[in-house]
Amino acid sequence: MICLTGDVHHASLHINDQRYIAEPHLTEVRIAALYARLLEKYHVKSTLYICGRCFTEEWEDLKPAATHPLVEVGG
């Protein structure tokens, strides 16, 4: 069994990991949406642990990942 998980932090947190995102227009939330598309491509389920502020500060960008049928949301 494989358990695929990931953490998604809101952009306003400004953690060190975020400075390594190569594209300036991308955020962890936007990358999570791209990640959800990869899950669909390979028919894999995943759990994303999403910071609560992502829902209030970045909902429009988060919605594709948070509502995706292959993504379980944890927090």
HUGINOR-V991367 format. One record per backbone hydrogen bond with DSSP energy under -0.5 kcal/mol. NH is the residue of the N-H (numbers start at 0). CO is the residue of the C=O. Records with the same first field share a line. If there is no record, write none. Layout:
# HUGINOR-V991367
NH->CO + CO
This chain:
# HUGINOR-V991367
3->1
4->2
5->46
7->48
12->9
13->10
17->14
18->14 + 15
19->16
20->17
21->19
23->21
25->22
30->26
31->27
32->28
33->29
34->30
35->31
36->32
37->33
38->34
39->35
40->36
41->37
42->38 + 39
43->38
45->69
46->3
47->71
48->5 + 46
49->47 + 73
50->7
53->50
54->50 + 51
55->51
56->52
57->53
60->57
61->57
62->58
64->61
65->61
66->62
67->64
70->67
71->45 + 69
73->47
